[in-house]
């Protein structure tokens, strides 16, 4: 298919994937029927041609100023004092930062998982970042962390995060969390998303088994409704479903249930308050978000893109609120590492031309004070292959001359880092102060001012799809709904 059509088809696929939520689409067929209905909804990005001389100047600057990482492989905790010497340049950049946001232009890149795991190890061991917050369910991640010391790292991974990350490359992170759990400095795992994800909250953490059964049934219904199109049927059951979550809240708060939690989930002393927040999230989801999700599906079928964008922004507001709550109420003295897609974490999403999501997302919603004490790192590939949320493999498109990927590739390193935040404009780095191309998912051309979106960029030269660890029982699990 022509390149232009391939980009559009892939964008449609992403949008359709967000509607289906937690269901996997066989062979990527789901977007074919809607391809014509929303063509033209995403702005086609065009920029003026830049002179070869200017591009050469930018590339020479990158050769002189970019940092070249030695490796992206996660380290052994006994690796010695020099195992992070290539990351030492991050210390002055992060010395006053409470939040480090680790992005990714695609959820389906093995090397992103490896690189971010190593960065997390460094931030935890060397800089005292003790909370890891994932773009995954608050309740799911918190429950899984509560049993991290009693079960395998693979099980904790599958219980906590979306299935797009269930891979051999991310498993070392969960092995690290398991090891750190037994140390004087645990790495706390939590999430900030509000979406329904598998495994659903089955209520085994409730002592009242009858209540647990009601909750499991409500979760199943809420999930099915959110993936469906029957708005009238949902509105008839909505009030009853909300009542189940209210009743579960009452059951959660009893003294007997507190003791039950401590026995089953000894590794997470904050679990009760985290589950209370999760259940209140479910009430908000049942009141508002499920109807938005249904309307998104109906709108996509009719070519109306607006309900999808409304649901997208609703979700990111909820993620923002959860992250701020975690930082102020649950872990008020800790430093955070936040794992999510570039779109969610960058600072001015609405200024990105060509994005399928031209709405205010989580990073843009952060207050100026929060942004002051945050460092946002975007990750991009220069070449290779990535996987989409359904596991389909796509080639990374060749970098456009003068694009962010092309400029940083001139450094000649497999792993290139450049700081943007603390740069003063000069001829050689003017590229980061003006609109430049970059590929989202390695395929969707976007135009953005790098320095307005990120504080730093890590470019990985050659990438591959993850080696997924999806069992037959979990093959329908955990697709994040945004991309």
VOGU-3710 file (C-alpha; in Angstrom, 3 decimals, decimal comma):
1> xxxxxxxxxx> 0,000/0,000/0,000  1,328/3,538/-0,689  3,115/5,191/2,221  0,414/7,868/2,666  -2,329/5,222/2,867  -0,251/3,038/5,177  0,061/5,886/7,644  -3,657/6,572/7,534  -4,538/2,915/7,905  -2,256/2,573/10,893
11> xxxxxxxxxx> -3,733/5,677/12,505  -7,220/4,262/12,017  -6,019/1,034/13,561  -4,807/2,870/16,650  -8,105/4,669/17,042  -10,077/1,469/16,612  -7,826/-0,276/19,126  -8,710/2,378/21,647  -12,386/1,615/21,231  -12,038/-2,124/21,746
21> xxxxxxxxxx> -10,206/-1,565/25,006  -9,143/-4,824/26,570  -9,901/-7,066/23,577  -7,256/-8,105/21,107  -8,063/-7,808/17,404  -7,257/-10,939/15,364  -4,756/-10,236/12,606  -5,332/-6,493/12,760  -8,571/-6,791/10,774  -10,619/-4,445/12,922
31> xxxxxxxxxx> -9,580/-1,225/11,296  -10,327/-2,225/7,712  -14,071/-1,587/7,872  -13,676/1,907/9,326  -10,729/3,079/7,246  -12,832/5,194/4,914  -15,045/6,607/7,647  -12,460/8,737/9,418  -9,948/9,428/6,673  -8,867/13,014/6,833
41> xxxxxxxxxx> -9,558/13,365/10,568  -5,838/13,362/11,360  -3,923/16,348/10,065  -1,332/15,514/7,441  1,946/17,108/8,528  3,969/19,164/6,108  6,997/21,349/6,781  9,097/23,616/4,617  12,258/22,120/3,167  15,365/22,794/5,226
51> xxxxxxxxxx> 18,667/23,456/3,465  21,271/20,716/3,411  23,721/23,152/5,004  21,444/23,757/7,982  20,844/20,051/8,487  24,595/19,431/8,389  25,069/22,119/11,056  22,496/20,434/13,309  24,070/17,033/12,773  27,519/18,356/13,646
61> xxxxxxxxxx> 26,092/19,811/16,848  24,598/16,412/17,721  27,962/14,715/17,136  29,608/17,140/19,571  26,922/17,444/22,261  24,927/14,201/22,430  25,683/11,625/25,138  26,290/8,047/24,054  25,103/5,355/26,440  27,296/2,286/26,813
71> xxxxxxxxxx> 24,386/-0,137/27,090  20,658/-0,437/27,664  20,842/-3,849/29,323  19,469/-3,995/32,868  22,232/-4,408/35,425  23,042/-6,825/38,181  22,576/-5,208/41,604  26,095/-6,409/42,416  27,528/-4,835/39,289  29,817/-2,443/41,154
81> xxxxxxxxxx> 30,167/1,330/41,410  30,963/1,908/37,731  27,966/0,138/36,236  26,139/3,450/35,711  29,064/5,659/34,735  27,469/6,424/31,367  24,351/7,725/33,153  26,238/10,036/35,497  25,361/13,038/33,304  21,745/12,640/34,489
91> xxxxxxxxxx> 22,562/13,468/38,097  22,920/17,248/37,706  19,896/17,318/35,403  17,706/15,526/37,941  19,126/16,710/41,246  16,077/18,867/42,097  13,431/16,811/40,267  10,749/14,860/42,092  9,271/13,243/38,983  11,057/11,569/36,086
101> xxxxxxxxxx> 8,681/10,704/33,251  9,911/7,882/31,012  8,084/7,958/27,680  8,002/5,795/24,577  6,776/6,494/21,065  5,446/2,919/20,842  4,420/0,350/23,430  5,855/-2,405/21,243  9,643/-1,951/21,389  11,900/-4,442/23,167
111> xxxxxxxxxx> 14,743/-1,959/23,521  12,513/0,645/25,182  11,626/-1,894/27,881  15,293/-2,724/28,438  16,495/0,877/28,459  13,768/2,056/30,822  14,410/-0,846/33,183  18,072/0,108/33,411  17,162/3,777/33,917  14,796/2,778/36,719
121> xxxxxxxxxx> 17,520/0,743/38,399  19,855/3,743/38,219  17,241/6,198/39,498  16,326/3,884/42,351  19,832/2,895/43,430  21,710/6,126/42,787  19,123/8,889/43,165  16,496/7,644/45,619  13,473/7,385/43,320  11,450/4,837/45,285
131> xxxxxxxxxx> 8,018/4,822/43,587  7,393/3,465/40,080  3,991/4,492/38,700  2,863/2,700/35,536  0,350/3,629/32,876  -1,750/0,743/34,148  -4,565/0,190/36,612  -4,126/1,723/40,058  -5,910/-1,193/41,717  -4,254/-3,904/39,626
141> xxxxxxxxxx> -0,722/-2,635/40,182  -1,242/-2,019/43,890  -2,681/-5,480/44,484  0,105/-7,162/42,525  2,752/-5,273/44,484  1,103/-6,489/47,680  2,100/-10,028/46,754  5,384/-9,271/44,986  7,405/-11,108/47,625  5,145/-14,180/47,615
151> xxxxxxxxxx> 4,844/-14,933/43,892  6,946/-15,064/40,747  8,094/-11,905/39,023  6,217/-13,000/35,912  2,975/-13,298/37,860  3,428/-9,851/39,383  4,028/-8,466/35,889  0,873/-10,062/34,483  -1,258/-9,079/37,460  -0,165/-5,462/37,433
161> xxxxxxxxxx> 0,438/-3,946/33,986  -1,225/-3,937/30,575  -0,441/-6,895/28,333  1,341/-4,755/25,737  4,308/-4,844/28,130  4,226/-8,548/29,047  7,581/-9,467/27,571  10,926/-11,052/28,302  12,564/-7,631/28,067  10,512/-6,145/30,884
171> xxxxxxxxxx> 10,671/-9,194/33,152  14,029/-8,065/34,654  12,218/-5,011/36,022  9,822/-7,188/37,988  12,650/-9,420/39,146  14,343/-6,256/40,364  11,169/-5,136/42,191  10,987/-8,569/43,826  14,621/-8,364/44,977  14,267/-4,769/46,187
181> xxxxxxxxxx> 11,198/-5,771/48,191  13,503/-7,637/50,576  15,980/-4,754/50,896  16,042/-1,646/53,061  14,992/0,386/50,015  12,011/-1,227/48,252  10,898/0,027/44,842  7,162/0,547/45,279  5,015/-0,407/42,278  1,748/1,372/41,613
191> xxxxxxxxxx> -0,380/2,538/38,687  -2,307/5,670/37,804  -4,755/4,506/35,133  -8,494/4,103/35,712  -9,340/1,703/32,893  -10,819/-1,721/33,323  -8,045/-4,190/32,629  -7,683/-7,939/32,908  -7,387/-9,466/35,377  -10,457/-7,550/36,553
201> xxxxxxxxxx> -10,853/-6,724/40,241  -12,285/-10,074/41,293  -12,675/-9,134/44,944  -10,512/-11,827/46,530  -9,233/-9,010/48,721  -12,700/-8,764/50,271  -13,343/-10,995/53,256  -17,067/-11,026/52,490  -17,212/-13,671/49,769  -20,745/-12,788/48,727
211> xxxxxxxxxx> -19,635/-9,196/48,214  -16,585/-10,416/46,317  -18,837/-12,370/43,955  -21,077/-9,337/43,362  -18,016/-7,230/42,609  -16,633/-9,776/40,129  -19,968/-9,862/38,311  -20,172/-6,063/38,228  -16,633/-5,847/36,828  -17,500/-8,275/34,057
221> xxxxxxxxxx> -20,655/-6,368/33,148  -18,932/-2,995/33,241  -16,174/-4,315/30,970  -18,655/-5,793/28,501  -20,746/-2,637/28,396  -17,675/-0,439/27,861  -16,697/-2,532/24,832  -20,206/-2,614/23,412  -22,690/-0,322/21,699  -25,922/-0,782/23,691
231> xxxxxxxxxx> -26,254/2,548/25,453  -29,879/2,021/26,475  -29,124/-1,326/28,122  -26,248/0,201/30,059  -28,327/3,096/31,324  -30,871/0,607/32,697  -28,211/-1,212/34,752  -25,966/1,727/35,560  -27,462/2,586/38,953  -27,302/-1,018/40,161
241> xxxxxxxxxx> -23,676/-1,363/39,085  -22,706/1,825/40,909  -24,381/0,497/44,055  -22,217/-2,636/43,946  -19,070/-0,496/44,081  -20,503/1,577/46,922  -21,236/-1,596/48,853  -17,731/-2,898/48,137  -16,322/0,317/49,597  -18,198/-0,258/52,851
251> xxxxxxxxxx> -16,964/-3,848/52,995  -13,378/-2,766/52,309  -13,298/-0,384/55,267  -14,266/-2,854/57,981  -11,711/-3,867/60,625  -12,073/-7,509/59,620  -11,220/-6,645/56,021  -8,181/-4,613/57,075  -6,812/-7,722/58,789  -7,680/-9,789/55,710
261> xxxxxxxxxx> -5,666/-7,427/53,482  -2,623/-7,515/55,729  -2,623/-11,291/55,678  -3,050/-11,721/51,910  -1,010/-8,729/50,722  1,761/-8,220/53,288  4,040/-6,284/50,935  1,759/-3,269/50,465  0,829/-1,535/53,729  -0,906/1,257/51,769
271> xxxxxxxxxx> -3,250/-1,166/49,995  -6,468/-0,241/51,782  -6,347/3,428/50,800  -5,251/2,514/47,260  -8,203/0,149/46,834  -10,555/2,771/48,226  -9,344/5,144/45,524  -9,719/2,401/42,892  -13,319/1,711/43,863  -14,153/5,414/43,806
281> xxxxxxxxxx> -12,554/5,500/40,343  -14,862/2,677/39,288  -17,861/4,694/40,461  -16,733/7,632/38,339  -16,097/5,293/35,410  -19,566/3,788/35,762  -21,182/7,222/36,014  -19,409/8,857/33,083  -16,679/6,982/31,239  -18,556/3,859/30,141
291> xxxxxxxxxx> -21,131/5,958/28,330  -18,308/7,909/26,677  -16,720/4,624/25,618  -19,967/3,355/24,110  -20,503/6,664/22,324  -16,913/6,476/21,048  -17,591/3,110/19,456  -20,836/4,336/17,926  -19,154/7,525/16,742  -16,292/5,641/15,130
301> xxxxxxxxxx> -18,758/3,508/13,211  -20,444/6,635/11,855  -17,245/8,593/11,243  -17,658/10,931/14,220  -14,262/11,329/15,890  -15,372/13,752/18,655  -16,681/11,247/21,254  -13,409/9,332/21,094  -11,401/12,478/21,809  -13,723/13,329/24,681
311> xxxxxxxxxx> -13,172/9,891/26,219  -9,433/10,240/25,700  -9,265/13,529/27,560  -11,512/12,194/30,333  -9,138/9,313/30,869  -6,061/11,541/30,986  -7,698/13,865/33,490  -8,359/10,838/35,697  -4,756/9,652/35,278  -3,481/13,107/36,177
321> xxxxxxxxxx> -5,684/13,221/39,270  -4,559/9,765/40,373  -0,884/10,611/39,940  -1,233/13,841/41,906  -3,162/12,004/44,632  -0,441/9,370/44,892  2,203/12,086/45,157  0,421/14,195/47,757  -1,629/11,746/49,820  -0,051/8,295/49,630
331> xxxxxxxxxx> 3,686/8,848/49,057  4,117/12,573/49,885  7,847/12,360/50,650  8,930/10,036/47,834  10,351/10,704/44,384  8,486/9,166/41,443  9,366/7,436/38,186  6,394/7,554/35,796  6,146/5,095/32,867  3,837/5,959/29,971
341> xxxxxxxxxx> 3,495/6,701/26,277  5,118/9,875/24,940  1,660/11,267/24,176  0,588/11,091/27,806  3,704/12,535/29,383  4,784/15,316/27,042  4,145/18,849/28,140  2,084/20,426/25,355  0,241/17,681/23,481  -2,269/20,078/21,919
351> xxxxxxxxxx> 0,583/21,832/20,079  1,685/18,645/18,283  0,626/18,739/14,639  -0,441/15,426/13,155  -1,188/13,607/16,406  -4,249/11,316/16,377  -4,961/12,779/19,830  -5,151/16,594/19,522  -6,481/17,050/23,053  -5,041/17,995/26,432
361> xxxxxxxxxx> -3,435/14,885/27,900  -1,914/14,133/31,300  1,470/15,827/30,942  -0,041/19,043/29,665  -2,492/19,043/32,572  0,309/19,172/35,140  0,570/22,457/37,003  3,495/24,763/36,282  4,865/23,918/39,730  4,768/20,185/38,960
371> xxxxxxxxxx> 6,424/20,733/35,596  9,178/22,713/37,296  10,113/19,700/39,402  9,678/17,138/36,628  11,956/15,859/33,881  10,218/14,430/30,810  12,210/11,970/28,699  10,850/10,977/25,287  12,024/7,742/23,634  12,156/7,250/19,857
381> xxxxxxxxxx> 13,518/4,613/17,432  15,627/5,489/14,395  15,127/2,219/12,494  13,984/-1,369/12,858  10,547/-2,750/13,650  7,892/-2,084/16,305  4,736/-3,897/17,335  1,358/-2,252/17,686  -1,006/-2,964/20,576  -2,336/-6,052/18,850
391> xxxxxxxxxx> 1,148/-7,489/18,312  1,264/-6,772/14,567  4,779/-5,837/13,416  5,489/-2,642/11,439  8,674/-1,268/9,928  9,985/1,989/11,334  9,836/4,405/8,425  13,118/5,928/7,173  13,909/9,150/9,007  13,154/12,325/7,067
401> xxxxxxxxxx> 16,205/14,568/6,537  16,139/17,227/9,239  13,844/15,190/11,478  14,611/14,703/15,160  15,553/11,077/14,533  17,839/11,975/11,631  19,628/14,740/13,534  20,313/12,604/16,607  21,334/9,618/14,472  24,285/11,688/13,310
411> xxxxxxxxxx> 25,866/11,111/16,726  26,670/7,635/15,434  25,677/5,795/18,600  23,258/2,912/19,150  21,846/4,802/22,164  21,884/8,599/21,977  20,708/10,931/24,732  20,390/14,697/24,431  19,274/17,156/27,082  16,882/19,826/25,841
421> xxxxxxxxxx> 15,878/21,598/29,007  19,167/23,245/29,869  20,207/24,273/26,355  20,558/27,877/25,239  19,658/28,475/21,631  22,520/28,609/19,160  22,893/27,873/15,475  23,667/24,192/15,949  20,762/23,375/18,257  18,070/25,604/16,768
431> xxxxxxxxxx> 16,315/22,426/15,622  15,014/21,797/19,148  13,449/25,276/19,315  11,421/25,015/16,115  8,932/22,543/14,581  10,589/19,325/13,424  9,325/15,956/12,222  9,293/12,888/14,450  7,480/9,576/14,009  4,992/8,356/16,577
441> xxxxxxxxxx> 4,865/4,543/16,589  7,646/4,731/13,998  5,008/5,494/11,351  2,826/8,514/12,141  4,541/11,784/11,162  4,152/14,520/13,748  5,507/18,050/13,826  6,555/19,341/17,233  8,946/21,704/18,969  11,063/19,214/20,869
451> xxxxxxxxxx> 12,043/21,534/23,690  8,402/22,459/24,371  7,449/18,789/24,690  10,387/17,032/26,342  13,278/17,821/28,664  15,397/15,117/27,072  15,258/12,562/24,248  16,722/9,076/24,073  17,071/7,756/20,528  17,658/4,043/19,997
461> xxxxxxxxxx> 19,166/3,289/16,620  17,760/-0,149/15,793  14,712/-1,626/17,514  12,764/-4,872/17,558  9,327/-6,001/18,707  9,174/-7,414/22,248  9,347/-11,144/22,916  5,852/-11,405/24,331  4,939/-13,634/27,253  1,221/-14,018/26,662
471> xxxxxxxxxx> -0,274/-17,317/27,712  -3,411/-18,676/26,055  -5,445/-17,651/29,100  -4,238/-14,074/28,916  -4,343/-13,513/25,160  -7,292/-11,140/25,525  -5,761/-9,203/28,326  -4,686/-5,730/28,930  -4,506/-3,627/25,821  -4,199/0,006/26,868
481> xxx> -7,029/1,995/25,377  -5,222/5,111/24,305  -3,066/4,087/21,366
//
